[in-house]
Amino acid sequence: MFARRKRKKLTYDSENKVPSIRASICTGEKVAGFRDLRTGAFEEIMLIRGADDLAEFRELYGITGEIEKKY
């Protein structure tokens, strides 16, 4: 009756961008996104509040490998 809608898998430019988590040392806030390999610019995608949000980020973009973490 109350089924979740299926989400489309989103894509990203895997040749020029790397999945990354930016974490604050002071507050502990974590943001998932993609870091551009050429410029180093970070594109924020979603706030990570817990393991569920991280799993959702991985599922949305089909990420299976390790995600780098920057402080």
C-alpha positions in Angstrom: 0.0 0.0 0.0 2.7 2.5 1.0 5.5 1.3 -1.2 8.6 3.5 -1.8 9.1 4.9 -5.3 11.9 3.4 -7.2 14.7 6.0 -7.6 16.5 6.3 -10.8 20.2 5.7 -10.6 22.1 8.9 -11.1 25.4 9.2 -12.9 28.5 11.2 -12.4 31.6 11.8 -14.5 33.8 9.1 -13.1 36.8 10.1 -15.2 37.0 13.6 -13.8 35.2 13.3 -10.4 35.8 11.1 -7.3 33.1 10.4 -4.7 34.2 12.0 -1.4 32.9 12.8 2.0 33.8 16.2 3.5 33.7 16.1 7.3 34.1 19.0 9.8 36.6 18.4 12.6 34.7 20.8 14.9 31.1 19.9 14.5 31.4 16.4 13.0 29.0 17.3 10.1 29.5 15.2 7.1 28.5 16.0 3.5 28.7 13.5 0.6 29.6 14.7 -2.9 32.1 14.7 -5.6 35.6 16.2 -5.9 36.8 17.4 -9.3 40.2 15.9 -10.0 41.4 18.8 -12.1 40.3 21.8 -10.0 39.8 20.2 -6.6 36.4 21.8 -6.3 33.8 19.9 -4.1 30.2 19.5 -5.3 27.9 18.9 -2.4 25.1 16.3 -3.0 23.6 15.4 0.4 24.1 15.7 4.1 25.1 12.4 5.8 23.5 12.0 9.2 24.1 8.3 9.7 24.8 5.0 8.0 21.4 5.0 6.3 22.2 8.2 4.4 25.6 6.9 3.3 24.0 3.7 2.0 21.4 5.8 0.1 24.2 7.9 -1.4 26.1 4.8 -2.5 22.9 3.2 -3.9 21.9 6.4 -5.8 25.1 6.7 -7.7 26.1 3.0 -7.8 29.3 3.4 -5.7 30.8 0.2 -4.6 34.3 1.1 -3.7 35.9 3.1 -1.0 34.9 6.8 -0.6 37.6 9.2 0.4 37.1 11.4 3.4 38.5 14.9 3.6 38.7 17.0 6.8 
